[in-house]
Amino acid sequence: MDEPASAEEIRANFDAVLDDVLLPTGRVRFLGSHEHVPAPGGPRLVHRGTGEETEVVVRRVVVDATYREGRVPSRHTPSFAGIRCTCPRPVFEPGRVTVQPVRTCLPTFNAALVGHVEATRDDDAENRLCPPNPYPPPRTTGCAGSPPRCPRSGRGARHRPSVRGWPAPA
């Protein structure tokens, strides 16, 4: 079994994906060290160090990845698991996509599936395909995904022909 990646290796991997894959498309703009500030006229980004504000023009939707945001212990007093317990909200709302679990304990796959459904569907079925699926109760062990613990894990997107074949085998 390989050793886990170091923090520096993880950062280098994210930097490489950002620099070599995402930014060259012209569809992504990276603004590090900024806080998102919702505003009536549209969201703004405020630089943490300088306070400089950047207006954001939303062309399609805002992707809200802060809904289930963990806490970085070096910035806050650590809590038990670093995950806020929140009530589920719809994943797809007009002008907003809220990243949250739609399948049991697969955070990266959840984000990819939600992105795929957002990019390929343009109807009201998105929330039926990807209903929020709360994390298992803290007293359960592991992420077995059995129906008694995670009742929504067996329904939804995987039964729809437009999603069933995704991701296609390489």
Backbone hydrogen bonds, N-H to C=O, Kabsch-Sander energy under -0.5 kcal/mol:
donor,donor_aa,acceptor,acceptor_aa,energy
10,I,6,S,-2.3
11,R,7,A,-2.5
12,A,8,E,-2.5
13,N,9,E,-2.0
14,F,10,I,-2.4
15,D,11,R,-2.7
16,A,12,A,-2.3
17,V,13,N,-2.4
18,L,14,F,-2.6
19,D,15,D,-3.1
20,D,16,A,-3.0
21,V,17,V,-1.9
22,L,17,V,-2.2
23,L,18,L,-2.8
25,T,22,L,-1.2
26,G,23,L,-1.7
31,L,29,R,-0.5
34,H,31,L,-0.6
35,E,46,V,-2.6
37,V,44,R,-3.1
42,G,39,A,-1.5
44,R,37,V,-2.2
45,L,54,T,-2.6
46,V,35,E,-2.4
47,H,52,E,-2.8
48,R,33,S,-3.2
51,G,47,H,-1.9
54,T,45,L,-3.0
56,V,43,P,-1.8
58,V,56,V,-0.7
59,R,57,V,-0.7
62,V,95,G,-2.3
64,D,62,V,-0.8
64,D,97,V,-3.3
65,A,63,V,-1.1
69,E,66,T,-1.6
71,R,82,G,-1.0
75,R,72,V,-2.2
76,H,72,V,-1.0
84,R,69,E,-0.6
84,R,82,G,-0.5
86,T,84,R,-0.7
93,E,91,V,-0.6
93,E,96,R,-2.8
96,R,93,E,-2.5
97,V,62,V,-2.9
98,T,91,V,-2.9
99,V,64,D,-1.9
99,V,97,V,-0.7
106,L,103,R,-0.8
110,N,106,L,-3.1
111,A,107,P,-2.1
112,A,108,T,-2.1
113,L,109,F,-3.1
114,V,110,N,-2.7
115,G,111,A,-2.2
116,H,112,A,-2.4
117,V,113,L,-2.7
118,E,114,V,-2.5
119,A,115,G,-2.3
120,T,116,H,-1.9
121,R,117,V,-2.0
126,E,123,D,-0.7
128,R,125,A,-0.5
129,L,125,A,-2.3
130,C,126,E,-2.2
133,N,101,P,-3.0
140,T,137,P,-1.9
144,A,141,T,-0.5
149,R,146,S,-1.2
150,C,146,S,-2.4
153,S,150,C,-1.7
154,G,151,P,-0.6
155,R,152,R,-1.5
157,A,129,L,-2.6
159,H,156,G,-1.9
160,R,157,A,-2.1
163,V,160,R,-1.6
164,R,160,R,-3.1
165,G,161,P,-0.8
166,W,163,V,-2.2
